[in-house]
Amino acid sequence: MAAVMLCPHCLTQAKPKTYTKGSIAIELLAWLLFLIPGLFYSLWRMNSRYRGCPSCGEPGMIHVDTPRAQRLLFPETQP
């Protein structure tokens, strides 16, 4: 179970979503027509996965308990 995190880009507080670059349709086509490129494309897609903000899609979400997150959420309380 993932913890609630903060997106420093749009300030959304949510659980991160897993994103995979590329297209499943192109991956299937590459496997059907060309065996070796299909393998390389699949490996690239697996290695390009990242966890990002469910709202804006940006990577780099941070825990809400960190000092940086607290500065972003409550800027008026900072000296």
Backbone as CSV, one residue per row, in Angstrom:
resi,resn,N_x,N_y,N_z,CA_x,CA_y,CA_z,C_x,C_y,C_z
1,MET,0.840,-1.156,0.000,0.000,0.000,0.000,0.900,1.238,0.000
2,ALA,0.728,2.088,-0.971,1.546,3.288,-1.096,1.017,4.395,-0.185
3,ALA,1.936,5.168,0.327,1.570,6.283,1.198,1.116,7.467,0.357
4,VAL,0.359,8.350,0.979,-0.051,9.573,0.307,1.175,10.459,0.160
5,MET,1.378,10.970,-1.051,2.548,11.782,-1.338,2.112,13.107,-1.950
6,LEU,3.053,14.032,-2.052,2.786,15.368,-2.572,3.523,15.568,-3.886
7,CYS,2.831,16.113,-4.874,3.466,16.467,-6.139,3.971,17.902,-6.021
8,PRO,5.284,18.130,-6.158,5.801,19.491,-6.040,5.441,20.377,-7.232
9,HIS,4.932,19.784,-8.306,4.579,20.545,-9.504,3.174,21.139,-9.424
10,CYS,2.207,20.336,-8.976,0.817,20.818,-8.940,0.215,20.789,-7.532
11,LEU,1.008,20.365,-6.539,0.610,20.302,-5.121,-0.556,19.354,-4.852
12,THR,-0.731,18.359,-5.691,-1.743,17.331,-5.468,-1.237,16.361,-4.411
13,GLN,-2.099,16.010,-3.474,-1.777,15.004,-2.465,-2.543,13.741,-2.827
14,ALA,-1.819,12.697,-3.219,-2.452,11.453,-3.646,-1.428,10.329,-3.638
15,LYS,-1.898,9.133,-3.879,-0.999,7.995,-4.043,-0.443,8.044,-5.465
16,PRO,0.853,7.805,-5.649,1.442,7.847,-6.984,0.858,6.775,-7.901
17,LYS,0.858,7.069,-9.183,0.366,6.145,-10.203,1.571,5.684,-11.031
18,THR,1.568,4.432,-11.473,2.646,3.912,-12.302,2.359,4.215,-13.766
19,TYR,3.340,4.819,-14.440,3.233,5.148,-15.857,4.266,4.344,-16.634
20,THR,3.910,3.937,-17.854,4.826,3.244,-18.740,4.867,4.007,-20.056
21,LYS,6.075,4.365,-20.471,6.222,5.080,-21.732,5.973,4.136,-22.891
22,GLY,5.656,4.692,-24.049,5.446,3.885,-25.238,3.996,3.470,-25.402
23,SER,3.771,2.550,-26.322,2.422,2.121,-26.672,2.332,0.600,-26.703
24,ILE,1.286,0.070,-26.103,1.075,-1.380,-26.139,0.771,-1.852,-27.558
25,ALA,0.105,-1.022,-28.356,-0.209,-1.393,-29.738,1.063,-1.529,-30.567
26,ILE,1.990,-0.595,-30.404,3.262,-0.680,-31.140,4.066,-1.875,-30.655
27,GLU,4.005,-2.152,-29.367,4.723,-3.305,-28.827,4.196,-4.612,-29.431
28,LEU,2.884,-4.747,-29.485,2.303,-5.955,-30.078,2.632,-6.071,-31.557
29,LEU,2.566,-4.969,-32.285,2.900,-4.970,-33.709,4.358,-5.351,-33.920
30,ALA,5.245,-4.814,-33.091,6.664,-5.141,-33.206,6.916,-6.622,-32.933
31,TRP,6.195,-7.192,-31.966,6.348,-8.626,-31.686,5.807,-9.480,-32.831
32,LEU,4.686,-9.060,-33.415,4.087,-9.855,-34.489,4.903,-9.807,-35.776
33,LEU,5.454,-8.643,-36.086,6.166,-8.491,-37.352,7.666,-8.718,-37.245
34,PHE,8.251,-8.288,-36.151,9.707,-8.345,-36.016,10.047,-8.822,-34.611
35,LEU,10.647,-9.973,-34.503,10.902,-10.578,-33.201,11.930,-9.793,-32.380
36,ILE,13.075,-9.487,-32.943,14.142,-8.809,-32.195,13.750,-7.376,-31.818
37,PRO,13.221,-6.551,-32.745,12.783,-5.213,-32.315,11.671,-5.263,-31.267
38,GLY,10.811,-6.254,-31.341,9.769,-6.412,-30.334,10.355,-6.650,-28.961
39,LEU,11.403,-7.442,-28.894,12.086,-7.709,-27.630,12.707,-6.431,-27.077
40,PHE,13.417,-5.688,-27.928,14.049,-4.448,-27.476,13.011,-3.416,-27.044
41,TYR,11.914,-3.321,-27.771,10.871,-2.361,-27.416,10.245,-2.736,-26.068
42,SER,10.007,-4.019,-25.855,9.447,-4.470,-24.578,10.394,-4.184,-23.424
43,LEU,11.677,-4.431,-23.622,12.664,-4.146,-22.577,12.721,-2.648,-22.281
44,TRP,12.674,-1.810,-23.324,12.681,-0.368,-23.116,11.452,0.079,-22.336
45,ARG,10.280,-0.458,-22.687,9.051,-0.082,-21.977,9.115,-0.486,-20.509
46,MET,9.635,-1.679,-20.225,9.734,-2.131,-18.840,10.686,-1.246,-18.041
47,ASN,11.770,-0.796,-18.664,12.759,0.026,-17.965,12.377,1.503,-17.900
48,SER,11.338,1.903,-18.618,10.946,3.321,-18.611,9.758,3.587,-17.690
49,ARG,9.370,2.614,-16.888,8.266,2.816,-15.950,8.688,3.775,-14.847
50,TYR,7.731,4.576,-14.418,7.986,5.471,-13.301,6.703,5.721,-12.545
51,ARG,6.851,6.128,-11.306,5.704,6.462,-10.463,5.597,7.973,-10.451
52,GLY,4.420,8.460,-10.814,4.231,9.895,-10.908,2.890,10.332,-10.366
53,CYS,2.656,11.620,-10.474,1.429,12.239,-9.981,0.231,11.780,-10.808
54,PRO,-0.856,11.344,-10.170,-2.038,10.929,-10.933,-2.760,12.108,-11.587
55,SER,-2.469,13.325,-11.136,-3.130,14.499,-11.689,-2.392,15.065,-12.899
56,CYS,-1.078,15.320,-12.757,-0.333,15.960,-13.846,0.636,15.009,-14.556
57,GLY,0.914,13.839,-13.983,1.782,12.857,-14.622,3.273,13.078,-14.417
58,GLU,3.654,14.120,-13.700,5.069,14.408,-13.473,5.672,13.433,-12.463
59,PRO,6.922,13.003,-12.688,7.602,12.173,-11.694,8.114,13.032,-10.548
60,GLY,8.580,12.404,-9.494,9.223,13.127,-8.406,8.322,13.503,-7.251
61,MET,7.305,12.700,-6.973,6.458,12.981,-5.816,7.265,12.767,-4.542
62,ILE,6.938,13.539,-3.490,7.663,13.468,-2.229,6.687,13.160,-1.091
63,HIS,7.207,12.560,-0.018,6.371,12.256,1.141,5.899,13.550,1.785
64,VAL,4.671,13.561,2.254,4.107,14.775,2.863,4.760,15.114,4.199
65,ASP,5.494,14.182,4.795,6.143,14.420,6.080,7.506,15.092,5.955
66,THR,8.029,15.232,4.751,9.367,15.804,4.584,9.337,17.317,4.773
67,PRO,10.474,17.902,5.147,10.532,19.354,5.303,10.183,20.106,4.014
68,ARG,10.615,19.605,2.886,10.296,20.263,1.607,8.795,20.303,1.372
69,ALA,8.117,19.188,1.629,6.662,19.147,1.449,5.970,20.109,2.398
70,GLN,6.456,20.201,3.621,5.856,21.116,4.583,6.043,22.577,4.153
71,ARG,7.208,22.901,3.566,7.426,24.254,3.053,6.491,24.575,1.896
72,LEU,6.237,23.569,1.027,5.336,23.782,-0.107,3.881,23.914,0.335
73,LEU,3.500,23.134,1.334,2.110,23.150,1.792,1.784,24.342,2.688
74,PHE,2.743,24.730,3.517,2.504,25.794,4.497,3.593,26.862,4.403
75,PRO,3.646,27.623,3.338,4.737,28.612,3.195,4.646,29.753,4.204
76,GLU,3.471,30.037,4.729,3.334,31.158,5.661,3.929,30.862,7.030
77,THR,4.145,29.598,7.364,4.688,29.242,8.676,6.213,29.182,8.665
78,GLN,6.833,29.360,7.513,8.269,29.285,7.415,8.901,30.640,7.712
79,PRO,10.078,30.645,8.401,10.741,31.918,8.722,11.330,32.584,7.492
